[in-house]
């Protein structure tokens, strides 16, 4: 296994992780920002108020984007196993 193969495999793995984790994390950040703006304007400083909307947003994003995320992971796994002969030297 050469250094180029290792670097390409690492880049592909990082790209896959970012693609799969992006929608839930992005939606969680957006909802957290909206809740913090709401808390600042209403001066409600309840700590549990931030967690429930974030959890719901992440769960909804997993339900909505779940099949797409699974397809990305399956494609990565198929490419990884399909090129297994290149990794063994």
Secondary structure, 3 states (H helix, E strand, C coil): CCHHHHHHHHHHHHHHHHHHHHHHHHHHHHHHHHHHHHHHHHCCCCCHHHHHHHHHHHHHHHHHHHHHHHHHHHHHHHHHHHCHHHHCC
